[in-house]
């Protein structure tokens, strides 16, 4: 019993689309496009090696040329949450920041955080507005810049 190539390509297309629908992570959609191209090639009586070549070629072209745009589009809709949302935001120093003494606290969005500077010798006085540069564990790495004002 010989299996019809159209059934194989259609089956692969359905499986790849089902995986994509389950993950929603742009993981198999490119290969589903390749399977669709190979499926359509069956109706033009293309031999199996051409179908396989078309599957790989279309999948690769879709992956290389459309994935960066699709990822960029999907990332725009992803809102930063939790710690990621603090980067670049202003905070108010509530306890003098001195890395060498291991002291320093800031308040941001109503939450109290341990804070440090990037440079060990630098100190930042209380009531200074700082910008969050990065997060290291449970500490915010901050720095102050001239002419900053606390928002809201």
C-alpha positions, -999 to 999 in steps of 0.1 A, spaced: 0 0 0 16 32 -12 9 64 9 -2 95 -10 24 123 -6 -5 148 -4 -18 130 27 17 131 43 22 168 37 -13 176 48 -8 155 80 25 172 87 9 206 81 -19 198 106 6 185 132 28 216 129 -2 240 131 -15 221 162 19 224 179 20 261 170 -15 266 184 -5 248 216 27 268 222 19 302 207 57 307 206 64 310 169 82 276 170 67 256 141 48 281 120 77 284 96 78 247 89 40 246 85 46 271 56 71 247 41 46 218 45 19 238 28 43 246 -2 52 209 -5 15 200 -3 7 224 -31 36 210 -52 19 176 -51 -10 190 -72 15 202 -98 29 166 -100 63 176 -86 84 145 -77 90 137 -41 126 150 -40 113 184 -53 86 184 -26 111 177 1 135 204 -13 106 229 -14 96 221 22 131 229 34 137 259 12 103 276 20 108 268 57 143 283 57 132 314 38 103 320 61 125 315 91 152 339 80 131 366 65 98 367 85 108 356 120 126 388 130 96 409 120 72 385 138 93 384 169 95 422 170 57 425 165 50 400 193 75 417 217 57 450 213 26 435 229 46 420 258 43 444 287 72 444 312 62 431 346 76 430 380 114 437 381 117 444 344 93 473 347 117 490 372 146 495 348 150 532 339 124 543 365 130 569 392 133 560 429 138 580 461 167 572 484 154 566 519 187 554 535 222 566 525 236 544 498 272 533 506 284 501 491 315 497 513 293 499 544 266 477 528 239 503 534 213 519 511 176 517 505 152 533 480 115 534 476 99 529 442 63 524 434 56 522 471 80 493 477 112 495 497 143 480 481 179 475 490 200 497 467 236 499 457 257 519 432 279 505 404 310 522 420 320 512 455 333 546 465 302 565 455 276 575 481 241 589 476 224 609 503 188 603 514 160 622 496 180 620 463 162 609 432 180 580 415 174 560 383 173 522 384 200 509 361 198 471 368 186 445 392 210 421 409 191 395 429 170 415 454 191 447 451 186 476 427 217 491 411 210 528 409 227 561 401 218 598 404 219 622 376 217 660 377 183 677 373 162 647 380 127 651 394 106 624 410 75 615 389 41 613 404 
